[in-house]
Amino acid sequence: MNLHEYQAKGLLTEHGIPAPKGLPAASVPEARAVADGLGGDTWVVKAQVHAGGRGKAGGVRKVTGREALEAAVKGLLGVRLVTHQTSAAGQPVNQVLIETPSAIARELYLACLTDRALERVVFIASSAGGMDIEEIAAKSPEKILKAVVDPIVGLQAYQCREIGFAMGLNDKQIGELARLMLNVFQLYTGRDLALLEINPLVVTQSGELLALDAKIQVDDNALYRHKDLEALRDETQDDIKERKARAHDLNYVALDGNIGCMVNGAGLAMATMDLIKLHGGMPANFLDVGGGTTAERVAEAFKIILSDEKVKAILVNIFGGIVRCDLIAEGIIKAVEEVHVAVPVVVRLEGTNVEKGREMLKASGLKILSAESLTEAAKLAVAAVG
């Protein structure tokens, strides 16, 4: 689950990580009230969307005077901001963040995340932060610094000092960075985050460190432990299909292809998508219906997949372990009849009572293509979309 910038900065300040003063606003009157509370006559107006690249897309504006503030807020609220991290449709701007401007001397980069290959929490840092960090990472990888955290002893002060020294900070700033990184690590582990990125982490002209922008992703699997964070979810930023899937306990991620996938098990779903790609197709989604598949959940999964206009065929790949294949076949038949599926459906069943399940599909009279292997199923699905 992603947080908005203003929500992320709220967590940072709670954990002793300095950030500019600012508050969100959902209307021009609210923006005026925030500006009055902040004081001064110059502010930064930032569109609040779950995507990076806002600055290059016109979603971050520095304004002087009340008229310019109101014009910037009016120009952002209600639009769909398109950045290099969004689809062509963009993300809706329902709130803006009004902040006091910062006097910037340098821009740095700092992030905390889990490296699944290392099975460790790692810090990524760079002396070259800002909007072009992806380009810097690709063209100048030597500028990217890494500190791997030992799961037993945690983040060590010497690791923070090494990063600070490598980024060219002075002694006072290295001490500040060490405290900041230790607080980031405490926040990351204590709130079960999947990503905490500060970009840029700036050195102000007075020599202090400040989190000018922040991005936080929370591990969905841990939200039951953090109801306060779950309450921060902004569903207007989510893909509508993903939102419907979440309501039915389905794991769905929208992709750009035209072959809809319905699979039970995340690993099996990834393998299914890989084989579709291997044989020249493009998966339209990742959808894991889980181990306890029922006819109702299968029907909802079909509805969600077919709500994507790009889908030209559906590949159902089910391993009947916990649930028998004949019950799964019954659910698929009911779902196809109920939803009135008009695109080709390829079904690959394996597991308990698989022969009975295949017979049921064949006898259904529906346009269901049955496959005995995953490779055959992938080839049939790719052929079905031409």
Disulfide bonds with the S-S distance in Angstrom:
none
